[in-house]
Amino acid sequence: MIGSGVVCPLRNNEEPRLHVRAGARFSIAMLMAAAASAALSAEGFFTDDRPPAVRAAWGSVYAFVCEGRGDAYTATAFLIGRGARGKSTDYFFITAGHAIEDCRQPHRYLVDNINQPRLESDGITLAARPPRLSDIALVYVDDAYDLAVIKVTAGALRTGAPLPVGDTCERALHQEVYAIGFPGVSKRRSLRLSQEMKRWSKGEFVGFGKAEFRGTQSMYIAASVDSLPGNSGGPVVDARGELVGVVVKGAAAPENGFRYDVDPTKKGDWHSFLVPCQAVLRIMQRIGLRPTN
């Protein structure tokens, strides 16, 4: 047994108190994780049973974490390129532009998962935490699409390959697509008790729609993949594993300066707006990155 609890005797009309024995925190944490996992699964977010395209992209998707004394928040980032720099390597990621620009905390880093279960098979030993990539440099910000390219210089990393980016998204129209990211409450006091594990969801590439953000009107993809705060900056891939788009507004709202011509009241049509892969390709070309095909 990992842990158990007993009710302490009452004195002077005290309220009953549950006294938890040593080790019970593991069972409580596991119950909390299971409850959170069930809730997210009910909304269409999963960790297991990954389709081949999701498995192929899984290791290339990271959480961008901004953490400090005040609060913390997360977005999603994914690898789009890398290049040798002496004995080190430059790794290039795309993430949400506002995540980078709004980060005023002393700590910001990339990590391939946040709070995945860390208990070994014996149920007690804690596994090592995933390494944090903290030496983040801003390379480019696209204000129109709210995307940023960031760079991390490090030694050999056990990452997936850069996601392949095609020159057209239309072939995925009305096809099943998959979003990968870190859905959940993206802003909190601490990430220690967060359940923002890496998860995937599936939906359909519904169509194109024009949307306005920060005074600039651009073409977006409307998709029915589920997304929540924390998914911003995350990739959406097709069945071939190629990038279709990037989640930028999981809950687009006019009060955020985001206006669209897709009817948000028509259920089943869309849950997310995506930056088309052609826009990502243009950003890569602008900073001198060759896409992986």
C-alpha positions as CSV (number, residue, x, y, z in Angstrom):
1,M,0.0,0.0,0.0
2,I,1.4,3.4,-0.9
3,G,-0.4,5.3,1.9
4,S,-3.6,5.4,3.9
5,G,-5.5,7.8,6.2
6,V,-7.3,7.6,9.6
7,V,-9.8,10.0,11.2
8,C,-8.4,11.7,14.3
9,P,-10.5,11.6,17.5
10,L,-12.6,14.7,18.1
11,R,-11.9,17.1,21.0
12,N,-13.9,20.1,22.1
13,N,-16.3,19.9,19.1
14,E,-13.5,20.0,16.6
15,E,-14.3,19.1,13.0
16,P,-13.2,15.7,11.8
17,R,-9.6,15.7,10.5
18,L,-8.1,13.2,8.1
19,H,-4.6,12.3,9.1
20,V,-2.6,11.1,6.0
21,R,0.2,8.8,6.6
22,A,3.6,9.1,4.9
23,G,3.5,8.2,1.3
24,A,-0.1,9.0,0.7
25,R,0.8,12.0,-1.4
26,F,1.7,9.7,-4.2
27,S,-1.7,8.1,-4.3
28,I,-3.5,11.5,-4.0
29,A,-1.3,12.9,-6.8
30,M,-2.1,9.9,-8.9
31,L,-5.9,10.3,-8.3
32,M,-5.7,14.0,-9.2
33,A,-3.8,13.1,-12.4
34,A,-6.3,10.4,-13.3
35,A,-9.3,12.8,-12.7
36,A,-7.7,15.6,-14.8
37,S,-6.8,13.1,-17.5
38,A,-10.4,11.8,-17.6
39,A,-11.7,15.4,-17.9
40,L,-9.4,16.2,-20.8
41,S,-10.2,13.0,-22.6
42,A,-13.9,13.8,-22.3
43,E,-13.1,17.0,-24.2
44,G,-11.2,15.1,-26.9
45,F,-7.6,15.3,-25.7
46,F,-5.5,12.1,-25.4
47,T,-2.0,11.0,-24.5
48,D,-2.1,7.4,-25.8
49,D,-3.3,5.5,-28.9
50,R,-1.5,7.9,-31.1
51,P,-2.0,7.6,-34.9
52,P,1.2,7.2,-36.9
53,A,1.3,10.9,-37.8
54,V,1.1,11.9,-34.2
55,R,3.7,9.4,-33.1
56,A,6.1,10.8,-35.7
57,A,5.7,14.4,-34.6
58,W,5.4,13.8,-30.8
59,G,9.1,14.2,-30.0
60,S,9.3,17.5,-31.9
61,V,6.7,19.2,-29.8
62,Y,7.7,21.1,-26.6
63,A,6.1,23.3,-24.0
64,F,7.3,26.9,-23.8
65,V,7.2,27.9,-20.1
66,C,7.4,31.4,-18.7
67,E,7.8,31.0,-14.9
68,G,8.7,33.4,-12.1
69,R,7.8,34.7,-8.7
70,G,4.4,36.1,-9.8
71,D,2.9,33.4,-11.9
72,A,3.6,31.0,-14.8
73,Y,2.1,30.2,-18.1
74,T,2.7,27.8,-21.0
75,A,2.4,27.8,-24.7
76,T,3.4,25.1,-27.3
77,A,6.4,25.1,-29.5
78,F,7.7,22.7,-32.2
79,L,11.0,22.1,-34.0
80,I,11.2,23.4,-37.5
81,G,15.0,23.3,-38.2
82,R,18.5,22.8,-36.8
83,G,22.0,23.5,-37.8
84,A,25.5,22.8,-36.5
85,R,27.4,25.5,-34.6
86,G,30.9,24.1,-33.8
87,K,30.4,21.4,-31.2
88,S,26.9,22.6,-30.5
89,T,23.6,22.7,-32.5
90,D,21.2,25.5,-33.1
91,Y,17.6,24.3,-32.7
92,F,14.8,26.5,-34.2
93,F,11.3,26.4,-32.8
94,I,8.0,28.1,-33.7
95,T,5.7,29.2,-30.9
96,A,3.1,31.8,-30.1
97,G,4.3,35.4,-30.6
98,H,2.4,36.7,-27.5
99,A,4.0,34.0,-25.3
100,I,7.4,35.4,-26.0
101,E,6.5,39.0,-26.0
102,D,4.5,38.9,-22.8
103,C,7.1,36.9,-20.8
104,R,8.5,39.2,-18.2
105,Q,9.4,36.5,-15.7
106,P,13.0,35.6,-14.9
107,H,12.7,32.1,-16.1
108,R,11.6,30.9,-19.6
109,Y,12.5,27.6,-21.0
110,L,11.4,24.7,-23.3
111,V,10.7,21.3,-22.0
112,D,9.3,18.2,-23.8
113,N,6.8,17.6,-21.1
114,I,5.7,19.3,-17.9
115,N,4.1,17.0,-15.4
116,Q,4.1,13.5,-16.9
117,P,4.0,10.7,-14.3
118,R,7.4,10.4,-12.8
119,L,7.0,7.2,-10.7
120,E,9.0,4.2,-11.8
121,S,7.5,0.7,-12.0
122,D,8.0,0.2,-8.3
123,G,5.6,3.0,-7.6
124,I,8.0,4.9,-5.4
125,T,11.2,5.9,-7.2
126,L,11.0,9.2,-9.0
127,A,12.3,9.3,-12.6
128,A,14.5,12.1,-13.7
129,R,12.8,15.3,-14.8
130,P,13.0,16.1,-18.5
131,P,15.8,18.6,-19.2
132,R,15.0,22.2,-19.6
133,L,16.3,24.2,-22.6
134,S,16.7,27.7,-21.0
135,D,19.1,29.5,-23.3
136,I,16.3,30.9,-25.6
137,A,17.0,33.6,-28.2
138,L,14.3,35.4,-30.1
139,V,14.9,35.1,-33.9
140,Y,11.8,36.6,-35.5
141,V,8.3,37.7,-34.7
142,D,5.4,37.8,-37.2
143,D,2.9,40.3,-35.7
144,A,0.2,39.6,-38.3
145,Y,0.0,35.9,-37.5
146,D,1.1,36.1,-33.8
147,L,4.0,33.6,-34.4
148,A,7.6,33.7,-33.2
149,V,10.7,31.8,-34.1
150,I,13.0,31.1,-31.2
151,K,16.4,29.4,-31.1
152,V,18.1,27.2,-28.5
153,T,21.8,26.4,-28.8
154,A,22.8,23.2,-27.1
155,G,24.6,19.9,-27.4
156,A,23.0,16.8,-28.8
157,L,19.3,16.6,-27.8
158,R,17.0,13.7,-28.0
159,T,14.4,15.5,-30.0
160,G,12.3,14.4,-32.9
161,A,13.1,15.6,-36.4
162,P,12.0,19.0,-37.6
163,L,8.4,18.8,-38.7
164,P,8.0,18.7,-42.5
165,V,6.4,21.8,-43.9
166,G,4.7,21.6,-47.4
167,D,4.1,24.4,-49.8
168,T,0.3,23.9,-49.8
169,C,-2.3,23.0,-47.3
170,E,-5.2,22.5,-49.6
171,R,-4.6,18.8,-50.0
172,A,-5.7,18.3,-46.4
173,L,-9.0,20.1,-46.9
174,H,-11.9,18.1,-45.4
175,Q,-9.4,15.5,-44.2
176,E,-8.7,14.4,-40.6
177,V,-5.9,16.4,-38.9
178,Y,-4.2,16.2,-35.5
179,A,-3.2,18.9,-33.0
180,I,-0.4,18.3,-30.5
181,G,0.2,20.6,-27.6
182,F,-0.3,21.4,-23.9
183,P,-4.0,22.1,-23.4
184,G,-5.2,23.3,-20.0
185,V,-5.3,26.4,-17.9
186,S,-2.2,28.1,-19.2
187,K,-1.7,30.7,-16.5
188,R,-1.3,29.8,-12.8
189,R,0.7,30.4,-9.7
190,S,2.8,27.3,-10.0
191,L,3.2,24.6,-12.6
192,R,4.1,22.0,-10.0
193,L,0.5,20.7,-9.6
194,S,-0.4,21.4,-13.2
195,Q,-1.8,18.6,-15.4
196,E,-0.6,20.2,-18.6
197,M,0.8,17.0,-20.1
198,K,1.4,16.8,-23.8
199,R,-1.8,15.7,-25.5
200,W,-3.2,15.3,-28.9
201,S,-6.7,15.9,-30.4
202,K,-8.2,15.2,-33.8
203,G,-10.6,17.0,-36.0
204,E,-11.3,18.1,-39.6
205,F,-9.8,20.8,-41.8
206,V,-13.1,22.6,-42.3
207,G,-12.0,25.3,-44.7
208,F,-10.4,28.7,-45.0
209,G,-11.6,32.0,-43.5
210,K,-10.4,35.5,-43.3
211,A,-9.6,36.9,-39.8
212,E,-8.2,40.1,-38.5
213,F,-5.7,40.3,-35.7
214,R,-3.9,43.5,-34.6
215,G,-5.4,45.4,-37.5
216,T,-4.1,43.1,-40.2
217,Q,-6.5,40.8,-42.1
218,S,-5.1,37.4,-43.1
219,M,-6.2,34.0,-44.3
220,Y,-6.6,31.4,-41.7
221,I,-7.7,27.7,-41.6
222,A,-10.8,26.8,-39.6
223,A,-10.5,23.4,-38.1
224,S,-12.6,21.3,-35.7
225,V,-9.6,20.1,-33.6
226,D,-10.1,20.8,-29.9
227,S,-7.7,23.4,-28.4
228,L,-7.5,25.2,-25.1
229,P,-5.2,27.9,-23.7
230,G,-1.8,26.3,-23.8
231,N,-2.2,25.0,-27.3
232,S,-1.2,28.3,-28.9
233,G,1.8,27.9,-31.1
234,G,1.3,24.1,-31.4
235,P,1.4,22.2,-34.7
236,V,-1.5,20.6,-36.6
237,V,-0.5,17.8,-38.9
238,D,-2.2,15.7,-41.5
239,A,-2.3,11.9,-41.9
240,R,1.1,12.1,-43.7
241,G,2.7,13.9,-40.7
242,E,3.1,17.1,-42.6
243,L,2.4,20.5,-41.0
244,V,-1.0,21.8,-42.0
245,G,-1.1,24.8,-39.7
246,V,-0.3,26.3,-36.3
247,V,-2.9,26.9,-33.5
248,V,-3.1,30.6,-32.8
249,K,-6.5,31.2,-31.3
250,G,-8.1,28.2,-29.6
251,A,-10.9,30.5,-28.3
252,A,-10.9,33.5,-30.8
253,A,-13.0,36.4,-29.4
254,P,-13.8,39.8,-30.8
255,E,-12.8,41.5,-27.6
256,N,-9.3,40.3,-28.3
257,G,-9.2,42.2,-31.5
258,F,-9.7,39.0,-33.5
259,R,-12.6,39.2,-36.0
260,Y,-13.6,36.5,-38.5
261,D,-16.0,35.6,-41.2
262,V,-16.6,32.0,-40.0
263,D,-19.8,31.7,-38.0
264,P,-18.7,30.7,-34.5
265,T,-22.3,29.8,-33.5
266,K,-22.5,27.0,-36.0
267,K,-21.5,24.0,-33.9
268,G,-19.3,21.4,-35.4
269,D,-17.8,23.7,-37.9
270,W,-14.7,24.7,-36.0
271,H,-13.0,24.9,-32.7
272,S,-9.7,26.5,-33.7
273,F,-8.0,28.9,-36.1
274,L,-4.7,27.9,-37.6
275,V,-2.0,29.8,-39.4
276,P,-1.7,28.1,-42.8
277,C,1.4,26.1,-43.6
278,Q,2.2,28.5,-46.5
279,A,2.6,31.4,-44.0
280,V,5.0,29.2,-41.9
281,L,7.0,28.4,-45.0
282,R,7.4,32.1,-45.8
283,I,8.6,32.8,-42.2
284,M,11.2,30.0,-42.6
285,Q,12.4,31.4,-45.9
286,R,12.7,34.9,-44.4
287,I,15.1,33.7,-41.7
288,G,17.0,31.4,-44.1
289,L,15.6,28.0,-42.9
290,R,15.1,25.2,-45.4
291,P,11.9,23.2,-44.8
292,T,12.0,19.5,-44.2
293,N,10.0,17.6,-46.8
